[in-house]
C-alpha cells in the first residue's frame, strides 16, 4: 500500500451548542471499539509524530502540517494540494505533506465549507457561496453564486457535490429554539449544477454542519447539532439525506444513548447514529481508501468539536460502522482518536491516510494504520 510523500464568535456561528448547566450524557453508551486484525504495513511517512493523539490499536498519528488558522473544512484540489477553509475567513493551501500552509484568500466572512468541481472551487462563507477558479497555482474570481442566505446563531456550513452535479448545502438555524420565518433556515438545501435553487431537502435540522457521500449507494449523510436548552437530553446525530425528510427541530429530538425520539415526533426521521449531547458532532467523511484495510471500508468518521463552554465533552474522532438499510439502517459508534483540542475538518488523503484538522491548535493530523 503506497504512501506519497473567539469563543463568543464561535457560539454564534460554528457550534451553537453546549451550555454551562449541560452535562455529558449517561456513562452507559452504545460505543465499543472492535479492534481490527493487525496487518503489517510499510513504515510511516517521513512526518513527525503528532504528540498527544491517542488511537485504537494498530494506528499512528503524524503531523501533516502546522501553523494553520482555525480549520473548518478541507478538500484536495485537482492539483493534488490540500485546500483549507478557516473560521477567520481565509482559504489556505498545503502543497504537500509536511509543508507549511500558504494563504490564498483572506478577509472573507466566516468560512465553514468548500467543495471542488473540476478546477472550480466553491466556498461557503457567512450568508453566501463564492466561486473561484484555479489558475497557475492561485485562485481567481470570488464572485457570489448564491447570496442572501439566512444567518443568525448559525450560518451556511459544508457543501457537498453530488454525482449528478447538484450541490447540497447545510444552513443552520438563526436561534436555539424558534419558528423560523425563512424555510431555508435549519435545513439542508439542494442547488442545481448552475447554483440555481432547487429547494429544501431536509427540514428541521437545527445545525446541519457536515455532509458526506457514501459512494457505493449514492446516499448523502448529514451531521446535526442538537439544541442547547434541554440539558443532557438532545443528542447530536447523523441522518441520511432524503428529499422531504423532517429532522424534527425544534419540536422533536433524539435522546442519548438509545436514539429514541422525544417530544412531538410525528413524521420525524429516526437518526442513523447518535453522539453525546453538546459534543458538536460536525465533520464527516466516508472512508474509501485501502490504507486502513477492508474492515474499515465505508466506515464513517465524525469529528466532535466539543462543548463551547469547555470541558472534556467531545474533542475526539468517532468511528461509525453502518449496517442495515432503509428504515433499519443503524450506525455503531466507537471512539477512534482522542487528544485533540477541537477537531473539526476531516477528509481522506490520496495516500489513504485520514486527515483531521484541529481547529484549536492549527495542526492537521494524518492517521495511518501501522500494524
Secondary structure, DSSP 4 states (H G I P E B T S, - for coil): ------HHHHHHTT-----TT-----S--S---PPPPP---PPPPS--B-TT-EESTTEEEEEEE----SEEEEEE-TTS-EEEEETTS-EEEE-STTPPPEEEE-SPSPEEEEEEETTEEEEEETTEEEEEEEETTEEEEEEEEE-----SSS-EEEEEE-TTS-EEEEE--SSSS---SSTTTTEEEEE-TT--EEEEEEES-TEEEEEEEETTTTEEEEEEEPPSTTTT-BPEEEEE--TTEE--TTTEEEBTTT--EEES-TTPPPPSEEE-TTS-EEEEEE---STT-GGGTT-EEEEE---TT-SSSS-EEEEEEEES-GGG-EEEEEEEEE--SSEEEEEE-TTSPEEEEETTTTEEEEEEE--
